[in-house]
């Protein structure tokens, strides 16, 4: 109906219709609506003439995902939806690279909508599920090989795709930081399946990768957002002037052990 009557744009009307549908059905059936929207989005994915429509559909899906997460949490069905969104994100990137002339503006709007959708969905989830989403995205990153048969264009495309997916992780990590989870422990919250690949990427030859990875790690570890204070001031001789409280709670002791373990991985290699 929205297709036939061209009601996807502006997006306000379609958002209103789908919001009413989500409210009128049983909450556990909300993911069926999201599944139907994902199927419909896939039909528009490669149509250049409807590039703006797929962005509107994605914005509607985002609202439905947030509603579903807030009311029912995230089950295996929803993680299947996340996997499909990542697939759409990669496909959009491929379309952007292949089209001549490139329609980067439309595709980038869609990519931003997907990234925001995943991040806003994650905001309504418990810690461990947010970590699972980031871990899932990390495992889908393309590898940057130094092999001879890889062309510069191919390597550049892989790098751009890797950065795009890392931005998705960064969005979820920023969401994690904004929820002020101050009492979580690094020992129980951060799985090595997430941190080990991130720490490994700190030795990437690409500075763009290293920068975004350190920003992700900062969002996850700096739960009290001390970085904002440290960026705006010069370090005094007496660091007590920074008003950074010290704590002796047991979960903070785990944090100290965690930092001792990972700090060597964050240090740049010494020149030989």
N, C-alpha and C positions, 0 to 999 in steps of 0.2 A: 504493500500500500504506500509506504513512504517513498519507494522507488518510483512507482507509477505516477504519483502526484508531486514528485520532486520536493519532498518535505524534509530531506535530510539537512538542507541548508536554508536558513540558519539553523543551528543545532538545538536551539532552545525548545522548539516544538517536539522534536524526536526525543529529547531528554525527558520532557514532561510525560509523554506517552509511555515510555518504557519505565519511568519511575512509578507511575500509577500501576502498571502491570506488576512490577516487582512487589509493590505493597499489597496488591490484591490476591496474590497467590501465597501458598505456604512457603515459608522461608527456605525449607530444604529443597524446594523445586526451583529456586532462583538460578541455580547453575544450568538448568535446562534452557532457560532464556538466554543465558550467556553463550551456551553452546550454539544455539540457533543464530545468534548474532555473529559469532566467530565464523560459522559456515557462510553466512551472508557476506561478511567482510572478505573472505577468501575469494569470492566471486568477483569482487571489485579490485582485487589486489593488483592485477596487471593491466587494468583498463586505464589508459592514459587520460581519457576524456572524463573519468570520474575520480581523479586523484584527490580532489577536495572532498568528495563524498566519503571516501574511505577514512579520511581523517575525522569527519563528523561521526561516522559509525564507531570509530575507535574511542572517541570521547564519550559516546553513549555507553560503550562496553565498560569503560573506566568507571563510570558512575554505578553501573550494575555490579561490578566487581567489589567496589567499596561497600555497597549496600549488603552484598552477600557476605563479605568478610566480617562486617560488623555484627551481623545477626546469626551467622552459622559457623564462622571460622573458615579454615581452609582444609579441605580434604584432598584425597588423591585426584578427584575430578578437577579441582581447581588448579592443581599443579600441572595437570595435563593441559589446561588452558594457558598457563604460563609458558609451557613448552611451545604451544602453537603461536603465541605472541612473539616469542623469540625467533621462531621460524619465519613469521611475517616480517620481523625486523630485518633479518638477513636477506629475505627476498626483496624487500624495499631497497636495501643497499645495493643489491645486484642490479635491480632495475635502474637505479640512479646511475650506476657505472656504465650500463649498456646503452642507454638512450642517447641519441644524437639529434639535436643538441640536448645536453643533460637538463632534465627538469628537476634540478636539485631543490628548488624552493618547496615544491609540493611534496616531494618525498621526505625532505627534512622535517616538514611540519608533521607528517605522519609518523616519522621515527620519534620525534619529540613526544607525540601523543602516546605512543606505545611505552616509552620510557617512563613518562609520568604516570601512566596507568598502572604499571607494575609497582612503581614506588608508592603510590597512594593506596594501592591494595595492601601492600606489605605493612603500611602504617597501622592497620587494624589487627595485625596478627601478633601472637606471643613471640618472645625472643627467639625460641628455637626454630620456629617456622620462617622467621625473617632470615636467619642464618642458612636455613635449607634453601631458600630462594637464591641467596647470593652464591652459595656453594654450587647450586644447579647451573647458574649462569657462568660461573668460572669454568666449570667443566666443559662448557660449549665454546670456549674461546679458541679461535684458530691459532695454530702454532706458527711462529715466525722462523722459518728454516733458513739456514745459511747455505743451502745446497746450490750447486752450480746450475742445475737445470731450471731453477726458479728465476723467472724474468723480473726485472725491476718493477714493471707494471703489476705483476702478480704479487710481489712482496708489498708494494705500496697499498694495493687493495686489501691484502690481509691485515696490514697495520691499521688501516682506517676502520675495518670491521672490528678488529680487536678493541680499538679505542671506543667505538660505538657501544660495544657490549660492556666495556669497563665503565662507561658513563651510566649504564643501567645499574650496575653494581653500586656505583657511587650514589645514585639516587636513593637506592634502598638503604645504603649506609647512612646517608644524611637523614633519612627518615628515622632510622634507629636512634641517631643522636638527638633529634628533636623531641623524642618522646621522653627524654630525661631519665633513662634507665640507670640511675646512679647506684643502685644497690646490687646490680648484677656483678657476678664474679667472672673474671676472664677465664678461670679454670673450668667453669661449668658452661659458660655461654659460647665461647669461641672454639669451634671444632678445628682440629688440625687440618681436616680436609679443605677448609676454607683458607686458613692462614698460611699453610705451607705453600700453596701455589702463588699466593700474593707475595710472600717473602721471596720466592724464587724469581718472580718478575721484577723485583727490585734490582736485579743484576742485568736487566734487559739493556741491550745497546741503544734502544730508542728512548730518548729523554722524555718524550710525551707519555710513554707507558710508565716510566718510573715516577713521573710527577703525579699522574692520576692515581697510581697505586698508593703512593705515600699519603695522598689526600683521603683515600678510602680507609687506610689504616688509622689515620688521624681521627676520622669520624667515629670509628669503632672504639678506639682506645680512650680518646679524650672525651669521656662522658660528661665532665664538668665544664667543657669548653674553655679550658685555660688558654688555648691557642689564640683566642680573640684578645686576651689581655697581653700575651707575650708578643703579639705582632705590632702592637701599638705603642710599646714603651721600650726604653733602653734598660737593659738589666743593671740594676744598681749593685753596689758592692755588698750591701746587706739585702739578701733576697727576701727577708721577712717583710720588706716594704711591699712586696707583690701580693701579700695577703693570700697566699696559697696554703690552706690549712693542711696539716699532717694528721693522719688517722692511724689508729692501731687496731681497727676492727679486723676480724679474721679474714673476711673476704678481701680486704686491702692487702693482707700479707700474701694472698694468692696472686694479687696483681703484681706485687714486687717480684715474686718468683717468675711470673710470666714475662715481665720486662727483661729480667736478667737472661732469660732463655732466648728471646727474640732479638735483643739489641744488637748482638754481633751480626745478625743477618741484615740489619738496616744500615750498618756502617759501610761506606764505599770501600772497595778493595784498594789496598795500598799499592802504589806503583812499584814495580820491581826495579 
